[in-house]
């Protein structure tokens, strides 16, 4: 009985936090901006480049720009035992507003027989206002043994700087 009460209280608290996040005007505004950017992607100039020094098996970044400047970076990174992708979104003033990062860890190296299985998926959603992190959402799904994680937030932000430099080169 006591365990059920604690579980119910935890679920109610989690639901309350979700409602608070949905009512946050800054987060709502950022989400609207991301949706708007994704709707307009076909109208933006698209440039794809290989970016050196990010991952062993290669990194490809696609830059979407409008007349106002950079709107989005989509990057795909491959390693021997992982695949990751990141989307960086920018405001009309060129400020970073949102990062979506997904990291998939495999149980073995890519190219092995049998083919590798995804054993861990880590997703991060990072919201920014005035160049400051205002909200983070982390989700981890493990389907096998815990064999390590993805990048931490500082590393994800450092990657953004690497991609910005690659865009200009």
C-alpha positions as CSV (number, residue, x, y, z in Angstrom):
1,X,0.0,0.0,0.0
2,X,2.8,2.4,1.0
3,X,4.7,1.6,-2.3
4,X,1.5,2.3,-4.3
5,X,1.1,5.7,-2.6
6,X,4.6,6.7,-3.3
7,X,4.4,5.6,-6.9
8,X,1.1,7.5,-7.3
9,X,2.6,10.7,-5.7
10,X,5.7,10.4,-8.1
11,X,3.4,10.1,-11.1
12,X,1.3,13.1,-10.1
13,X,4.5,15.1,-9.5
14,X,5.8,14.1,-12.9
15,X,2.5,15.1,-14.5
16,X,2.7,18.5,-12.8
17,X,6.2,19.1,-14.0
18,X,5.1,18.3,-17.6
19,X,2.2,20.7,-17.4
20,X,4.5,23.4,-16.0
21,X,6.9,22.9,-19.0
22,X,4.0,23.1,-21.4
23,X,3.0,26.4,-19.9
24,X,6.5,27.9,-20.0
25,X,6.2,30.8,-22.5
26,X,9.9,30.7,-23.4
27,X,9.9,27.0,-24.1
28,X,6.6,27.3,-26.1
29,X,8.1,30.1,-28.2
30,X,11.2,28.1,-28.9
31,X,9.1,25.1,-29.9
32,X,7.1,27.3,-32.2
33,X,10.3,28.6,-33.8
34,X,11.6,25.1,-34.3
35,X,8.4,24.0,-36.0
36,X,8.4,27.2,-38.2
37,X,12.0,26.5,-39.2
38,X,11.3,22.9,-40.1
39,X,8.3,24.0,-42.2
40,X,10.4,26.4,-44.1
41,X,13.5,24.1,-44.7
42,X,12.7,23.6,-48.4
43,X,12.9,27.4,-48.9
44,X,16.4,27.7,-47.3
45,X,19.7,27.4,-49.0
46,X,21.1,23.9,-48.2
47,X,24.9,23.2,-48.0
48,X,26.3,19.8,-46.9
49,X,29.9,19.3,-45.8
50,X,32.1,16.6,-44.3
51,X,33.5,17.8,-41.0
52,X,36.9,16.5,-40.0
53,X,37.9,15.7,-36.4
54,X,34.5,15.0,-34.9
55,X,34.2,11.2,-35.2
56,X,36.3,8.3,-36.5
57,X,33.9,7.0,-39.1
58,X,32.9,10.4,-40.4
59,X,30.7,13.4,-39.7
60,X,28.4,15.1,-42.2
61,X,26.8,18.5,-41.5
62,X,24.0,20.1,-43.4
63,X,23.6,23.9,-43.0
64,X,20.3,25.6,-43.7
65,X,20.5,29.4,-44.3
66,X,18.0,32.1,-45.2
67,X,18.7,35.7,-46.2
68,X,18.8,36.4,-42.4
69,X,21.5,33.9,-41.8
70,X,22.0,30.4,-40.4
71,X,18.7,28.8,-39.3
72,X,19.6,25.1,-38.7
73,X,22.5,22.7,-38.6
74,X,21.8,19.0,-39.0
75,X,24.8,16.7,-38.2
76,X,25.2,13.0,-38.4
77,X,28.2,11.4,-36.7
78,X,29.4,7.8,-36.9
79,X,31.9,5.9,-34.8
80,X,32.9,2.3,-34.5
81,X,30.2,1.5,-31.9
82,X,27.7,4.4,-32.2
83,X,25.7,6.7,-34.4
84,X,24.6,10.2,-33.3
85,X,22.7,13.0,-34.8
86,X,22.3,16.6,-33.7
87,X,20.0,19.4,-34.8
88,X,20.9,23.0,-33.8
89,X,18.3,25.8,-34.3
90,X,18.9,29.5,-34.4
91,X,16.8,32.6,-34.0
92,X,16.4,35.3,-36.6
93,X,19.1,37.1,-34.7
94,X,21.5,34.2,-35.1
95,X,21.3,33.0,-31.5
96,X,21.3,29.3,-30.6
97,X,17.8,28.5,-29.3
98,X,17.4,24.7,-29.3
99,X,19.5,21.5,-29.6
100,X,18.1,18.1,-30.2
101,X,20.8,15.4,-29.8
102,X,20.3,11.6,-30.2
103,X,23.1,9.1,-29.4
104,X,22.7,5.4,-30.3
105,X,25.2,3.0,-28.8
106,X,25.7,-0.4,-30.5
107,X,26.6,-3.7,-28.8
108,X,29.5,-4.2,-31.2
109,X,31.4,-2.5,-34.0
110,X,29.6,-1.5,-37.2
111,X,30.2,-4.0,-39.9
112,X,30.4,-7.0,-37.6
113,X,28.5,-10.2,-38.2
114,X,25.8,-10.5,-36.9
115,X,24.9,-6.8,-37.5
116,X,25.1,-4.7,-34.3
117,X,22.1,-4.0,-32.2
118,X,21.2,-0.7,-30.5
119,X,21.6,-1.2,-26.8
120,X,21.2,2.4,-25.6
121,X,19.5,5.4,-27.0
122,X,20.1,8.8,-25.3
123,X,18.2,11.9,-26.3
124,X,18.8,15.4,-25.1
125,X,16.7,18.5,-25.7
126,X,18.3,21.7,-24.7
127,X,16.5,25.1,-24.8
128,X,18.3,28.4,-24.8
129,X,17.3,32.0,-24.2
130,X,19.8,34.9,-24.5
131,X,22.6,32.3,-24.9
132,X,21.8,30.7,-21.6
133,X,20.4,27.2,-21.1
134,X,16.9,27.5,-19.6
135,X,15.6,23.9,-19.9
136,X,17.0,20.5,-20.5
137,X,15.2,17.2,-21.1
138,X,17.2,14.0,-21.0
139,X,15.8,10.6,-21.9
140,X,17.8,7.3,-21.8
141,X,16.5,4.0,-23.1
142,X,18.7,1.0,-22.5
143,X,17.9,-2.3,-24.1
144,X,21.1,-4.1,-23.1
145,X,24.0,-3.8,-20.8
146,X,25.2,-0.3,-19.9
147,X,28.3,0.2,-22.0
148,X,28.7,4.0,-21.9
149,X,26.9,7.1,-22.9
150,X,26.8,9.9,-25.4
151,X,28.2,13.4,-25.2
152,X,27.6,15.6,-22.2
153,X,26.1,19.1,-22.7
154,X,29.4,20.9,-22.9
155,X,30.6,18.5,-25.6
156,X,27.4,19.0,-27.6
157,X,27.9,22.8,-27.4
158,X,31.5,22.4,-28.5
159,X,30.3,20.4,-31.5
160,X,28.1,23.3,-32.4
161,X,31.1,25.6,-32.5
162,X,33.0,23.0,-34.7
163,X,30.1,22.9,-37.1
164,X,29.8,26.7,-37.2
165,X,33.5,26.9,-38.2
166,X,33.0,24.2,-40.9
167,X,30.0,26.2,-42.3
168,X,32.3,29.2,-42.8
169,X,35.1,27.3,-44.4
